[in-house]
Amino acid sequence: MNPYHNGDYVIIKAKENGVNVIGLTRGRDTRFHHSEKLDEGEVMICQFTEHTSAIKIRGKAFIQTCHGEVETE
């Protein structure tokens, strides 16, 4: 298994139109490398990889991981 991820997934469900999901790179300099826009009710399933070290979410959403659940404000 790749040392940068363990196969866990992050589930993001938009609670409003226009929720932004932004993937941030791994490495010396953190940069944006991917962006998606979700509308209300849409679900995105994400996974950390050797290229993605963080996921930023803008807008009202429900997030579920193996570590628990959280809602953005």
N, C-alpha and C positions, 0 to 999 in steps of 0.2 A: 504494500500500500504506500502511496505517496506520502511523504512526511508533512506536506503542507495541508492536507485535509484528511478527514477520517470517514468520509462517506455520508456525514450528516447533512441534512437538507434544511433550508429555511423556507417556510411557507409564508407568503405575503398576500393578504386579501385587502383590496382597496375598499374603503368605506365612503369614498367620494370620487368624483371624476378628477382626473389629472394628477394622480399620485405618481411621483417620480421615484424610481428605483435605480440607484447609481452604483455600479461596481467600481471599486478602487483597487489599484494595482498593488502588488507585493514588491518589496525590494527597497533599495536605498531611498528613492524618492516616491512618495505616494502620489498617484495621479488618477484621474478619471479614465476608465477604459471602456465602459459600456453604460448605456442608459436606456431605460424603458419607461413608458408612461402607461399607467393602468387607469381604466375607468371603473366606476363603482361596481362592485361585485366581481370584478376580474381577479383571478388568482395567478400568482407567479410562484414557481418552485425554483429555488436557487441552491447552489452548492459552492462552497469555497473550493478553490483550485490552486494550482501552482501559480496562477496569474492573478487571482482575486483574493485579497487579504481582508477586505472589509466591504460592507454593503451599507449604503446610506439611503434612507427613505424619507422623502418629503411629502407631506400630506397625511390625511387621516387614513390609517391602515391598522389591520390586525396582523400581528406577526407571531408565528409559532415555530419553536425550535425544540430540540431534545432537552434544552435547559429550562424551558418554560414558555409562557405566552406573555405578550405585551401589546398594548394599544398605543398608538401615537396620539398626541393631543393636538 
